[in-house]
Amino acid sequence: MSTAVQPKQQQLPEVPVTGKRQSPIDIRTENVVNERTKRSVLQDGSKPLYIDYSPLTGVQLTIQNTGHGWQLSIPDEHAKNCEITGGTLGSDHYRLLQIHAHWGRDSNTGSEHTVNGRTYPCELHLVHWNATKYSNPKQAQTQSKDGLAVIGVFVEIGCEQHPIFAIIDSLIPTIPYKGDKKSVQNEHLDLNQLVPDRHSPNYWFYLGSLTTPPYNESVLWHLMKTPIRASEKQIAEFRKLYEKESYSDANHNVKENYRDVQDLHGRPILDID
């Protein structure tokens, strides 16, 4: 079996996209929306974005290899205690659905979003669906413009290991090939460790899309300004995943899985402090 690196454009196949709210984008800080306009856009007055994930203790989680990377799914009965609301979301409650990451061939690239052209080695996405307006995640994704809310977190290289990344890395060997799944009952998982400054979040907000096919334009993006840190070795473990099934004759490691920056098409970017 070949372990050659697959070109990125083949890892993330494009489909015809004609919409004008595609993601990811480059955040140009000199062009973000000013404070006065911000207040007119926020749906719930001055109420800040509220992020609170109840620790998952003894919960059975599922991690899978999607062919694009790893994805950690949260059971809905427990995700009810992991919701975000307020700020640009108004009074709607968005329930945590899954967590995944994007990375590059080395620590010089990897994040999907960029800030003034700067890339980070990795970017986490915490994907939530609008449980107030829609009956299930699929409906929220495919039949709406506000069905999903994603918290994007940049990851920098640090000396110490991140505790959540350590858990993910320990499971990577159990899901080497596309379609592989592993159910694990964790002792204690505090997802709040993935969100910096969650009690007073500073972030950029804009209207966008999924960054993998089918690129539905149903995402309310919240990009945290403050990155978290993980070791270089922890991120390197992600690159050991394969992008095809175990029976494939020619397989390739998922060395990079980020989509290129898309045109902003005049969309406002809100700077929320």
TORKEGU-549113 format. One record per residue (C-alpha): x, y, z; residue in three letters. Coordinates in nm, 4 decimals, always signed. Example, Ala and Ser with C-alpha at 12.3 -4.5 7.8 and 13.67 -1.06 7.14 Angstrom:
2
u=+1.2300; v=-0.4500; w=+0.7800; rest=ALA
u=+1.3670; v=-0.1060; w=+0.7140; rest=SER
END
This chain:
273
u=+0.0000; v=+0.0000; w=+0.0000; rest=MET
u=+0.1361; v=+0.3399; w=-0.0967; rest=SER
u=+0.1682; v=+0.5981; w=+0.1783; rest=THR
u=+0.2485; v=+0.8870; w=-0.0519; rest=ALA
u=+0.1110; v=+1.2251; w=+0.0411; rest=VAL
u=-0.2119; v=+1.3078; w=-0.1358; rest=GLN
u=-0.2309; v=+1.6532; w=-0.2971; rest=PRO
u=-0.4553; v=+1.8800; w=-0.0939; rest=LYS
u=-0.6924; v=+1.9605; w=-0.3774; rest=GLN
u=-0.7671; v=+1.5879; w=-0.4101; rest=GLN
u=-0.8155; v=+1.5456; w=-0.0361; rest=GLN
u=-1.0795; v=+1.8189; w=-0.0344; rest=LEU
u=-1.2695; v=+1.7789; w=-0.3622; rest=PRO
u=-1.4442; v=+2.0904; w=-0.4789; rest=GLU
u=-1.8048; v=+2.0941; w=-0.5946; rest=VAL
u=-1.9665; v=+2.3709; w=-0.7972; rest=PRO
u=-2.0237; v=+2.6545; w=-0.5499; rest=VAL
u=-2.2017; v=+2.9682; w=-0.6649; rest=THR
u=-2.2859; v=+3.1161; w=-0.3254; rest=GLY
u=-2.1245; v=+3.4265; w=-0.1848; rest=LYS
u=-2.0855; v=+3.3292; w=+0.1813; rest=ARG
u=-1.8229; v=+3.0579; w=+0.1515; rest=GLN
u=-1.5671; v=+2.9770; w=+0.4198; rest=SER
u=-1.2923; v=+3.0037; w=+0.5283; rest=PRO
u=-1.1853; v=+3.3660; w=+0.4912; rest=ILE
u=-0.8933; v=+3.5894; w=+0.5771; rest=ASP
u=-0.9721; v=+3.8223; w=+0.8683; rest=ILE
u=-0.8340; v=+4.1646; w=+0.7764; rest=ARG
u=-0.8416; v=+4.3425; w=+1.1099; rest=THR
u=-0.8363; v=+4.6880; w=+0.9521; rest=GLU
u=-1.1690; v=+4.6106; w=+0.7818; rest=ASN
u=-1.3727; v=+4.4722; w=+1.0721; rest=VAL
u=-1.7066; v=+4.6359; w=+1.1535; rest=VAL
u=-1.7008; v=+4.9236; w=+1.4015; rest=ASN
u=-1.8678; v=+4.9353; w=+1.7432; rest=GLU
u=-2.1784; v=+5.1289; w=+1.6397; rest=ARG
u=-2.2633; v=+4.8916; w=+1.3573; rest=THR
u=-2.1925; v=+4.6020; w=+1.5898; rest=LYS
u=-2.4715; v=+4.6993; w=+1.8256; rest=ARG
u=-2.7237; v=+4.7119; w=+1.5417; rest=SER
u=-2.6322; v=+4.3607; w=+1.4309; rest=VAL
u=-2.6309; v=+4.1857; w=+1.7682; rest=LEU
u=-2.9654; v=+4.0131; w=+1.8106; rest=GLN
u=-2.9833; v=+4.0172; w=+2.1879; rest=ASP
u=-2.8752; v=+4.3666; w=+2.2881; rest=GLY
u=-2.5578; v=+4.3669; w=+2.4916; rest=SER
u=-2.5954; v=+4.0079; w=+2.6134; rest=LYS
u=-2.2630; v=+3.8347; w=+2.5462; rest=PRO
u=-2.2097; v=+3.4994; w=+2.3837; rest=LEU
u=-2.2606; v=+3.2367; w=+2.6525; rest=TYR
u=-2.0464; v=+2.9240; w=+2.6291; rest=ILE
u=-2.0820; v=+2.6519; w=+2.8887; rest=ASP
u=-2.0027; v=+2.2870; w=+2.8317; rest=TYR
u=-2.0893; v=+2.0611; w=+3.1218; rest=SER
u=-1.8026; v=+1.8155; w=+3.1789; rest=PRO
u=-1.8715; v=+1.4793; w=+3.0162; rest=LEU
u=-1.8142; v=+1.2122; w=+3.2791; rest=THR
u=-1.8691; v=+0.8461; w=+3.1965; rest=GLY
u=-2.0203; v=+0.9416; w=+2.8604; rest=VAL
u=-1.9793; v=+0.7141; w=+2.5580; rest=GLN
u=-1.8375; v=+0.9189; w=+2.2717; rest=LEU
u=-1.7676; v=+0.8196; w=+1.9118; rest=THR
u=-1.4561; v=+0.9165; w=+1.7210; rest=ILE
u=-1.4353; v=+0.8404; w=+1.3499; rest=GLN
u=-1.2106; v=+0.8845; w=+1.0506; rest=ASN
u=-1.4137; v=+1.0808; w=+0.7945; rest=THR
u=-1.1511; v=+1.0639; w=+0.5211; rest=GLY
u=-1.0834; v=+1.4330; w=+0.5827; rest=HIS
u=-0.9602; v=+1.3776; w=+0.9384; rest=GLY
u=-1.0930; v=+1.2803; w=+1.2802; rest=TRP
u=-1.4332; v=+1.3766; w=+1.4175; rest=GLN
u=-1.5513; v=+1.3436; w=+1.7766; rest=LEU
u=-1.9319; v=+1.3157; w=+1.8017; rest=SER
u=-2.1274; v=+1.4089; w=+2.1148; rest=ILE
u=-2.4441; v=+1.2063; w=+2.1979; rest=PRO
u=-2.7476; v=+1.4329; w=+2.1847; rest=ASP
u=-2.8712; v=+1.3321; w=+2.5292; rest=GLU
u=-2.5494; v=+1.4732; w=+2.6752; rest=HIS
u=-2.5073; v=+1.7551; w=+2.4233; rest=ALA
u=-2.8168; v=+1.9188; w=+2.5728; rest=LYS
u=-2.5823; v=+2.0292; w=+2.8482; rest=ASN
u=-2.3316; v=+2.1672; w=+2.5969; rest=CYS
u=-2.4970; v=+2.4665; w=+2.4316; rest=GLU
u=-2.4133; v=+2.8214; w=+2.3305; rest=ILE
u=-2.6503; v=+3.1188; w=+2.3124; rest=THR
u=-2.6551; v=+3.4990; w=+2.3298; rest=GLY
u=-2.4572; v=+3.7553; w=+2.1345; rest=GLY
u=-2.5082; v=+3.7198; w=+1.7604; rest=THR
u=-2.7157; v=+3.4053; w=+1.8250; rest=LEU
u=-2.9869; v=+3.5948; w=+2.0097; rest=GLY
u=-3.2074; v=+3.3743; w=+2.2256; rest=SER
u=-3.1635; v=+3.0645; w=+2.0077; rest=ASP
u=-2.9788; v=+2.7740; w=+2.1677; rest=HIS
u=-2.7183; v=+2.5939; w=+1.9587; rest=TYR
u=-2.6312; v=+2.2422; w=+2.0721; rest=ARG
u=-2.2868; v=+2.0873; w=+2.0346; rest=LEU
u=-2.2832; v=+1.8190; w=+1.7647; rest=LEU
u=-1.9216; v=+1.7347; w=+1.6896; rest=GLN
u=-1.5630; v=+1.8521; w=+1.7084; rest=ILE
u=-1.2972; v=+1.8180; w=+1.4406; rest=HIS
u=-0.9693; v=+1.9771; w=+1.3370; rest=ALA
u=-0.7803; v=+2.1035; w=+1.0351; rest=HIS
u=-0.4030; v=+2.0934; w=+1.0004; rest=TRP
u=-0.1161; v=+2.1252; w=+0.7529; rest=GLY
u=+0.1901; v=+1.9301; w=+0.6399; rest=ARG
u=+0.4000; v=+2.1086; w=+0.9015; rest=ASP
u=+0.3640; v=+2.3799; w=+1.1621; rest=SER
u=+0.3841; v=+2.6583; w=+0.9034; rest=ASN
u=+0.0339; v=+2.5906; w=+0.7709; rest=THR
u=-0.2855; v=+2.4221; w=+0.8818; rest=GLY
u=-0.5552; v=+2.6652; w=+0.9892; rest=SER
u=-0.8381; v=+2.7294; w=+0.7473; rest=GLU
u=-0.9033; v=+3.0870; w=+0.8520; rest=HIS
u=-0.6164; v=+3.3324; w=+0.8512; rest=THR
u=-0.5643; v=+3.6639; w=+1.0310; rest=VAL
u=-0.4061; v=+3.9339; w=+0.8164; rest=ASN
u=-0.2653; v=+3.6509; w=+0.6073; rest=GLY
u=-0.1179; v=+3.4676; w=+0.9059; rest=ARG
u=-0.1836; v=+3.0951; w=+0.9349; rest=THR
u=-0.1754; v=+2.8772; w=+1.2453; rest=TYR
u=-0.0584; v=+2.5136; w=+1.2638; rest=PRO
u=-0.4076; v=+2.3869; w=+1.3447; rest=CYS
u=-0.7687; v=+2.5013; w=+1.3775; rest=GLU
u=-1.0377; v=+2.3363; w=+1.5870; rest=LEU
u=-1.4059; v=+2.3536; w=+1.4946; rest=HIS
u=-1.6757; v=+2.2991; w=+1.7551; rest=LEU
u=-1.9923; v=+2.2517; w=+1.5494; rest=VAL
u=-2.3345; v=+2.3325; w=+1.6984; rest=HIS
u=-2.6850; v=+2.3120; w=+1.5495; rest=TRP
u=-2.9842; v=+2.5367; w=+1.6155; rest=ASN
u=-3.1984; v=+2.3239; w=+1.8463; rest=ALA
u=-3.4464; v=+2.6086; w=+1.8951; rest=THR
u=-3.5612; v=+2.6406; w=+1.5339; rest=LYS
u=-3.4907; v=+2.2981; w=+1.3850; rest=TYR
u=-3.5777; v=+1.9420; w=+1.4787; rest=SER
u=-3.2473; v=+1.7748; w=+1.3912; rest=ASN
u=-2.8937; v=+1.8562; w=+1.2735; rest=PRO
u=-2.9554; v=+1.7572; w=+0.9104; rest=LYS
u=-3.2475; v=+1.9965; w=+0.8793; rest=GLN
u=-3.0435; v=+2.2707; w=+1.0415; rest=ALA
u=-2.7576; v=+2.2179; w=+0.7965; rest=GLN
u=-2.9495; v=+2.1863; w=+0.4710; rest=THR
u=-3.2632; v=+2.3970; w=+0.5033; rest=GLN
u=-3.1509; v=+2.7149; w=+0.6701; rest=SER
u=-2.9154; v=+3.0112; w=+0.6746; rest=LYS
u=-2.8663; v=+3.0046; w=+1.0512; rest=ASP
u=-2.8793; v=+2.6349; w=+1.1264; rest=GLY
u=-2.5213; v=+2.5895; w=+1.2418; rest=LEU
u=-2.2901; v=+2.7851; w=+1.4689; rest=ALA
u=-1.9228; v=+2.6983; w=+1.4719; rest=VAL
u=-1.6671; v=+2.8097; w=+1.7263; rest=ILE
u=-1.3290; v=+2.8171; w=+1.5562; rest=GLY
u=-1.0200; v=+2.8007; w=+1.7753; rest=VAL
u=-0.6682; v=+2.8569; w=+1.6463; rest=PHE
u=-0.3971; v=+2.6284; w=+1.7840; rest=VAL
u=-0.0387; v=+2.7409; w=+1.8397; rest=GLU
u=+0.2619; v=+2.5213; w=+1.9097; rest=ILE
u=+0.3547; v=+2.5062; w=+2.2770; rest=GLY
u=+0.5865; v=+2.3030; w=+2.4957; rest=CYS
u=+0.3172; v=+2.1351; w=+2.7021; rest=GLU
u=+0.0633; v=+1.8805; w=+2.5857; rest=GLN
u=-0.3009; v=+1.9819; w=+2.5672; rest=HIS
u=-0.5149; v=+1.7397; w=+2.7723; rest=PRO
u=-0.7916; v=+1.7064; w=+2.5109; rest=ILE
u=-0.5417; v=+1.6530; w=+2.2300; rest=PHE
u=-0.3799; v=+1.3815; w=+2.4413; rest=ALA
u=-0.7114; v=+1.1952; w=+2.4512; rest=ILE
u=-0.7628; v=+1.2344; w=+2.0751; rest=ILE
u=-0.4083; v=+1.1195; w=+2.0001; rest=ASP
u=-0.4558; v=+0.8059; w=+2.2086; rest=SER
u=-0.7511; v=+0.7127; w=+1.9855; rest=LEU
u=-0.5934; v=+0.7884; w=+1.6455; rest=ILE
u=-0.4413; v=+0.4360; w=+1.6146; rest=PRO
u=-0.7902; v=+0.2851; w=+1.6520; rest=THR
u=-0.9325; v=+0.4709; w=+1.3473; rest=ILE
u=-0.6555; v=+0.4635; w=+1.0844; rest=PRO
u=-0.8786; v=+0.4316; w=+0.7765; rest=TYR
u=-1.1760; v=+0.6199; w=+0.6367; rest=LYS
u=-1.4971; v=+0.4893; w=+0.7881; rest=GLY
u=-1.3307; v=+0.3514; w=+1.0987; rest=ASP
u=-1.5193; v=+0.4325; w=+1.4195; rest=LYS
u=-1.4414; v=+0.3776; w=+1.7837; rest=LYS
u=-1.6801; v=+0.4157; w=+2.0764; rest=SER
u=-1.5100; v=+0.5082; w=+2.4002; rest=VAL
u=-1.6434; v=+0.5720; w=+2.7465; rest=GLN
u=-1.4380; v=+0.8520; w=+2.8881; rest=ASN
u=-1.3782; v=+0.9030; w=+3.2571; rest=GLU
u=-1.3884; v=+1.2821; w=+3.2406; rest=HIS
u=-1.3801; v=+1.5217; w=+2.9468; rest=LEU
u=-1.3989; v=+1.8972; w=+3.0013; rest=ASP
u=-1.4522; v=+2.0556; w=+2.6605; rest=LEU
u=-1.4253; v=+2.4016; w=+2.8153; rest=ASN
u=-1.0500; v=+2.3442; w=+2.7914; rest=GLN
u=-1.0808; v=+2.3926; w=+2.4155; rest=LEU
u=-1.2324; v=+2.7424; w=+2.4325; rest=VAL
u=-1.0104; v=+3.0313; w=+2.5468; rest=PRO
u=-1.1640; v=+3.3151; w=+2.7508; rest=ASP
u=-1.5042; v=+3.1481; w=+2.7380; rest=ARG
u=-1.6463; v=+3.3572; w=+3.0251; rest=HIS
u=-1.5724; v=+3.6767; w=+2.8324; rest=SER
u=-1.5080; v=+3.5622; w=+2.4767; rest=PRO
u=-1.3358; v=+3.7899; w=+2.2276; rest=ASN
u=-1.4032; v=+3.6787; w=+1.8725; rest=TYR
u=-1.4691; v=+3.7650; w=+1.5101; rest=TRP
u=-1.8137; v=+3.6866; w=+1.3721; rest=PHE
u=-1.9304; v=+3.6468; w=+1.0124; rest=TYR
u=-2.1816; v=+3.4544; w=+0.7990; rest=LEU
u=-2.0259; v=+3.1610; w=+0.6188; rest=GLY
u=-2.0391; v=+2.7976; w=+0.5152; rest=SER
u=-1.9102; v=+2.4512; w=+0.5866; rest=LEU
u=-1.5510; v=+2.4119; w=+0.4699; rest=THR
u=-1.5965; v=+2.0557; w=+0.3420; rest=THR
u=-1.8469; v=+1.9234; w=+0.0863; rest=PRO
u=-2.1303; v=+2.0045; w=+0.0390; rest=PRO
u=-2.0251; v=+2.3547; w=+0.1614; rest=TYR
u=-2.3727; v=+2.4496; w=+0.2869; rest=ASN
u=-2.4012; v=+2.8225; w=+0.3553; rest=GLU
u=-2.5659; v=+2.7740; w=+0.6925; rest=SER
u=-2.2886; v=+2.8596; w=+0.9380; rest=VAL
u=-2.2618; v=+3.1447; w=+1.1875; rest=LEU
u=-1.8876; v=+3.1640; w=+1.2451; rest=TRP
u=-1.7311; v=+3.2646; w=+1.5774; rest=HIS
u=-1.3505; v=+3.2739; w=+1.5535; rest=LEU
u=-1.1808; v=+3.3080; w=+1.8906; rest=MET
u=-0.9059; v=+3.5704; w=+1.8899; rest=LYS
u=-0.6990; v=+3.3943; w=+2.1551; rest=THR
u=-0.5392; v=+3.0658; w=+2.0451; rest=PRO
u=-0.4864; v=+2.7592; w=+2.2586; rest=ILE
u=-0.1603; v=+2.5633; w=+2.2653; rest=ARG
u=-0.0700; v=+2.2046; w=+2.1887; rest=ALA
u=+0.2624; v=+2.0354; w=+2.1306; rest=SER
u=+0.3990; v=+1.9823; w=+1.7815; rest=GLU
u=+0.4030; v=+1.6080; w=+1.8437; rest=LYS
u=+0.0320; v=+1.6086; w=+1.9286; rest=GLN
u=-0.0636; v=+1.7711; w=+1.5991; rest=ILE
u=+0.1754; v=+1.5425; w=+1.4086; rest=ALA
u=-0.0282; v=+1.2424; w=+1.5272; rest=GLU
u=-0.3248; v=+1.3646; w=+1.3211; rest=PHE
u=-0.1231; v=+1.3195; w=+1.0001; rest=ARG
u=-0.1087; v=+0.9440; w=+1.0566; rest=LYS
u=-0.4718; v=+0.9037; w=+0.9500; rest=LEU
u=-0.5467; v=+0.7652; w=+0.6028; rest=TYR
u=-0.7937; v=+0.9239; w=+0.3669; rest=GLU
u=-0.9361; v=+0.6026; w=+0.2160; rest=LYS
u=-1.0755; v=+0.2707; w=+0.3345; rest=GLU
u=-0.8460; v=-0.0125; w=+0.4445; rest=SER
u=-0.9104; v=-0.2118; w=+0.1259; rest=TYR
u=-0.7993; v=+0.0695; w=-0.1048; rest=SER
u=-0.5007; v=-0.0196; w=-0.3241; rest=ASP
u=-0.3556; v=+0.3307; w=-0.3133; rest=ALA
u=-0.3921; v=+0.5126; w=+0.0151; rest=ASN
u=-0.2514; v=+0.8400; w=+0.1412; rest=HIS
u=-0.2028; v=+1.0020; w=+0.4763; rest=ASN
u=-0.4131; v=+1.3072; w=+0.5525; rest=VAL
u=-0.1107; v=+1.5335; w=+0.5724; rest=LYS
u=-0.3184; v=+1.8482; w=+0.5266; rest=GLU
u=-0.6917; v=+1.9019; w=+0.5245; rest=ASN
u=-0.7591; v=+2.2729; w=+0.5125; rest=TYR
u=-0.9609; v=+2.4509; w=+0.2465; rest=ARG
u=-0.8194; v=+2.7582; w=+0.0757; rest=ASP
u=-0.9401; v=+3.1043; w=+0.1765; rest=VAL
u=-1.2540; v=+3.2133; w=-0.0097; rest=GLN
u=-1.3652; v=+3.5531; w=-0.1413; rest=ASP
u=-1.5353; v=+3.7694; w=+0.1211; rest=LEU
u=-1.7835; v=+3.9181; w=-0.1297; rest=HIS
u=-1.8343; v=+4.2249; w=+0.0871; rest=GLY
u=-1.9538; v=+4.0386; w=+0.3957; rest=ARG
u=-1.9097; v=+4.2296; w=+0.7220; rest=PRO
u=-1.6840; v=+4.0834; w=+0.9891; rest=ILE
u=-1.7812; v=+4.1813; w=+1.3426; rest=LEU
u=-1.5132; v=+4.2386; w=+1.6041; rest=ASP
u=-1.6722; v=+4.1300; w=+1.9328; rest=ILE
u=-1.4935; v=+4.2201; w=+2.2581; rest=ASP
END
